[in-house]
Amino acid sequence: MTHGTFGEDSPQRFRLGEALRELRRAADLTGEQLAAELGVSQSKVSRIELGQSVPAAVDVERWTAVTGAPAEQTAHLLELAERAGTEAVAWRRGLRGGLVGLQQETAALEASARLIRSFHPVLVPGLLQTPAYAKAVFTAAHPAGRADLAEAVAARMNRQAILYEETRRFEFVLAEAGLRWRLGPTDLLLGQLDRLGVVATLPNVSLGIIPLAAELHAWHSHGFVIFAERDGESVVHVETLTSALNVHEPVGVTAYQEAFDRLQGSAVVGAEARALLERIAKDLRQTAA
């Protein structure tokens, strides 16, 4: 991701969480008791009430049924859950905590996920970037300059320690076009390609590259990251120039999961991916000569 996630996440989620918490309290139920009634973990109830997770419509319906909420209130909460399921937040709000804060928040989200699936057509994702590449990405995103840029690069590098936790799995799909994108001088790009080759050898990392020559019969308009969290919940993070979109709504998440599967099916992996990285590096050297 270019920036990270947001310090001030969805206000809709917070309002929904507060309303559901009030229903639980009015019903004189503890979080553990409600979780047992709903057949979910207590941690899931806590995340919903804190606005860290958006419940599916069926969860809202069961929650209101267990707590005895009237039909009118149930309908209002279902509408709020639908709006919270996909909500964009402007970058200027997230940047109040600085670039370093955004990296730290992204690290927290990554730490909560057992599986991270990342697709990008024109960039190398932050978890795979070298320091030089990360600096170039931040500089491109903030051409006027920022005082915290160096610290942000260091924070992004710190995030990469999670790649070596073998209890987690990472699946990356990149486009060959993105690896050939001239984000900086040849040495910068060659260093990044070398880094990709090294990370691809990790046992819990899958690196797929979609060749330029491949016939791509799959949606591929923009990059996204799927964080498959504990308790079976997932969130999709999508970045634009001025804002980002966090998709929690199950139908939307499923659509991105299916798109990733198709993109991954068009990619080369293993020895073929390494050979493609070597060809790209060779072309870069020949161009620079």
C-alpha positions in Angstrom: 0.0 0.0 0.0 1.2 3.5 -0.8 0.2 5.1 2.5 -1.4 2.7 4.9 -4.8 2.3 6.6 -6.6 5.0 8.5 -6.2 6.4 11.9 -9.8 7.6 11.9 -11.6 4.7 10.4 -15.3 4.5 9.5 -17.5 6.7 11.7 -20.4 4.6 10.6 -18.7 1.6 12.1 -18.2 3.4 15.4 -21.9 4.4 15.6 -23.0 0.9 14.8 -20.7 -0.6 17.4 -21.9 1.9 20.0 -25.6 1.2 19.2 -25.1 -2.6 19.4 -23.2 -2.3 22.7 -26.0 -0.3 24.2 -28.5 -3.0 23.1 -26.4 -5.6 24.9 -26.1 -3.6 28.0 -29.8 -2.8 28.0 -30.5 -6.6 27.8 -28.2 -7.0 30.9 -25.8 -9.3 28.9 -22.1 -9.5 29.2 -20.0 -9.8 26.1 -19.3 -13.5 26.8 -23.0 -14.2 27.3 -24.0 -12.5 24.1 -21.2 -14.3 22.2 -22.6 -17.6 23.5 -26.1 -16.7 22.4 -24.8 -15.7 18.9 -22.5 -18.7 18.6 -19.4 -16.4 18.0 -16.3 -15.6 19.9 -16.2 -13.0 22.6 -13.4 -11.2 20.7 -15.7 -10.9 17.7 -18.4 -9.2 19.8 -15.7 -6.9 21.3 -14.4 -5.9 17.8 -17.9 -5.1 16.6 -18.7 -3.0 19.6 -15.4 -1.1 19.3 -16.0 -0.4 15.6 -13.0 -2.6 14.5 -15.2 -5.0 12.6 -18.5 -4.6 10.7 -21.1 -7.3 11.3 -22.9 -9.0 8.4 -26.7 -8.3 8.2 -27.4 -11.8 9.6 -25.3 -11.0 12.7 -27.1 -7.7 13.2 -30.5 -9.5 13.0 -29.4 -12.1 15.5 -28.0 -9.5 17.8 -31.2 -7.5 17.8 -33.3 -10.6 18.3 -31.3 -11.8 21.3 -31.3 -8.3 22.9 -35.0 -7.7 22.2 -34.7 -4.7 19.9 -37.8 -3.4 18.2 -38.3 -3.9 14.5 -37.8 -0.2 13.7 -34.4 -0.1 15.5 -33.4 -3.3 13.8 -34.1 -1.8 10.4 -32.1 1.3 11.3 -29.1 -0.8 12.4 -29.3 -3.0 9.3 -29.2 0.2 7.1 -26.2 1.5 9.2 -24.4 -1.8 8.8 -24.9 -1.7 5.0 -23.4 1.9 4.8 -20.5 0.9 7.1 -19.8 -2.2 5.0 -18.0 -0.1 2.3 -16.9 3.3 3.3 -14.2 5.6 2.0 -12.2 8.0 4.2 -10.1 10.9 2.9 -6.3 10.7 3.2 -6.2 14.0 4.9 -8.0 12.5 7.9 -5.7 9.5 8.1 -2.6 11.7 7.7 -3.4 13.6 10.9 -1.3 11.0 12.7 1.5 11.3 10.1 3.0 8.8 7.7 4.6 6.9 10.5 1.2 6.5 12.3 -0.3 5.1 9.1 2.4 2.5 8.8 1.9 1.5 12.5 -1.8 1.1 11.9 -1.2 -1.0 8.8 1.2 -3.2 10.8 -1.5 -3.7 13.4 -4.0 -4.8 10.8 -1.4 -7.1 9.2 -0.7 -8.6 12.7 -4.4 -9.5 13.0 -4.5 -11.4 9.8 -3.6 -15.1 9.3 -3.5 -14.7 5.5 -2.7 -11.6 3.4 -3.5 -11.6 -0.3 -2.2 -8.6 -2.3 -2.6 -7.7 -5.9 -1.0 -4.7 -7.6 -0.8 -3.9 -11.3 1.7 -1.0 -11.2 3.6 -1.2 -7.9 5.4 -3.5 -5.6 3.4 -3.8 -2.3 4.9 -2.3 0.9 5.7 -5.6 2.5 8.0 -6.4 -0.4 9.6 -3.0 -1.0 13.3 -2.1 -0.5 14.1 1.1 1.4 15.0 2.9 -1.8 11.8 1.8 -3.6 9.7 2.8 -0.6 11.2 6.2 -0.5 10.5 6.7 -4.2 6.8 5.6 -3.6 6.4 8.0 -0.7 8.0 10.8 -2.7 5.8 10.3 -5.6 2.7 10.4 -3.4 3.9 13.6 -1.6 5.8 15.6 -4.2 5.7 18.7 -2.0 7.8 16.8 0.5 7.2 15.7 4.1 9.4 15.9 7.2 8.5 12.4 8.3 9.4 10.6 5.1 12.5 8.9 6.3 10.8 7.7 9.5 7.9 6.4 7.3 10.4 4.4 5.2 11.9 2.9 8.4 8.4 2.1 9.8 7.5 0.3 6.5 10.7 -1.7 6.7 9.8 -2.7 10.3 6.5 -4.0 9.0 8.3 -6.6 6.9 9.4 -8.6 10.0 6.0 -10.3 9.8 7.0 -12.1 6.6 9.3 -14.3 8.7 6.5 -15.5 11.0 5.8 -18.9 9.5 2.3 -19.2 11.1 1.1 -16.6 8.6 0.7 -16.9 4.9 1.2 -14.3 2.2 0.1 -14.4 -1.4 1.3 -11.7 -3.8 0.2 -11.2 -7.4 2.1 -8.6 -9.4 2.0 -7.5 -13.0 5.1 -7.6 -15.1 4.1 -4.1 -16.3 4.4 -2.8 -12.8 7.9 -4.3 -12.3 9.0 -2.6 -15.5 7.6 0.8 -14.3 10.4 3.3 -14.1 9.8 4.5 -10.6 13.5 5.4 -10.2 17.0 4.7 -11.6 18.1 1.3 -12.8 20.0 0.4 -9.7 16.9 1.1 -7.6 14.8 -1.2 -9.8 17.4 -3.9 -9.9 17.6 -3.9 -6.1 13.9 -4.3 -5.9 13.8 -7.2 -8.3 16.5 -8.9 -6.3 14.5 -8.4 -3.1 11.4 -10.0 -4.7 13.5 -13.1 -5.7 14.7 -13.4 -2.1 11.3 -13.1 -0.5 9.8 -15.6 -2.9 12.0 -18.3 -1.4 10.3 -18.0 2.0 8.1 -21.1 2.7 5.0 -19.0 3.7 5.2 -16.6 0.7 3.7 -17.2 -2.7 4.8 -14.7 -5.4 3.0 -14.7 -8.7 3.7 -12.5 -11.7 1.3 -11.9 -14.6 3.4 -11.8 -17.8 2.7 -9.0 -20.3 2.2 -11.7 -22.9 -0.5 -13.5 -20.9 -4.1 -13.3 -22.1 -5.8 -11.9 -19.0 -9.4 -12.8 -18.7 -9.9 -11.3 -15.3 -10.7 -8.0 -13.8 -7.5 -6.1 -13.0 -8.3 -2.4 -12.8 -6.7 -1.5 -9.5 -4.6 -2.9 -6.7 -6.1 -4.2 -3.4 -5.1 -6.1 -0.3 -7.3 -8.8 1.4 -6.7 -9.3 5.1 -8.2 -12.6 6.2 -8.5 -12.1 10.0 -9.1 -14.4 12.9 -12.6 -15.7 13.5 -13.1 -16.0 9.7 -13.6 -12.3 9.1 -11.9 -10.4 6.3 -11.5 -6.9 5.1 -10.4 -5.6 1.7 -8.3 -2.4 1.5 -8.3 -0.3 -1.7 -6.3 2.9 -2.3 -7.0 5.8 -4.6 -5.1 9.1 -5.0 -7.1 11.0 -2.4 -8.8 8.4 -0.3 -9.0 4.7 0.5 -11.8 2.2 0.7 -12.2 -0.5 3.3 -14.6 -3.2 2.3 -16.1 -5.3 5.1 -19.4 -6.3 3.6 -19.3 -10.1 2.9 -20.6 -9.9 -0.7 -17.9 -7.3 -1.6 -15.2 -9.2 0.1 -16.2 -12.4 -1.8 -16.0 -10.5 -5.1 -12.5 -9.4 -4.4 -11.5 -12.9 -3.2 -12.8 -14.4 -6.5 -11.0 -11.7 -8.5 -7.8 -12.5 -6.7 -8.2 -16.2 -7.5 -8.6 -15.5 -11.2 -5.6 -13.1 -11.2 -3.5 -15.7 -9.4 -4.5 -18.3 -11.9 -3.0 -16.1 -14.7 0.3 -15.6 -12.9 3.5 -17.6 -13.2 5.1 -18.8 -9.9 8.1 -20.6 -8.7 10.9 -21.1 -11.2 8.9 -19.4 -14.0 8.5 -16.3 -11.8 12.2 -16.2 -11.0 13.1 -16.6 -14.6 10.8 -13.7 -15.5 12.4 -11.5 -12.8 15.8 -12.3 -14.3 14.6 -11.4 -17.8 13.3 -8.1 -16.6 16.6 -7.4 -14.8 18.5 -8.2 -18.0 16.4 -5.9 -20.0 17.0 -3.1 -17.5 20.7 -3.6 -17.6 20.7 -3.6 -21.4 18.6 -0.4 -21.5 21.0 1.3 -19.0 24.1 0.3 -20.9 
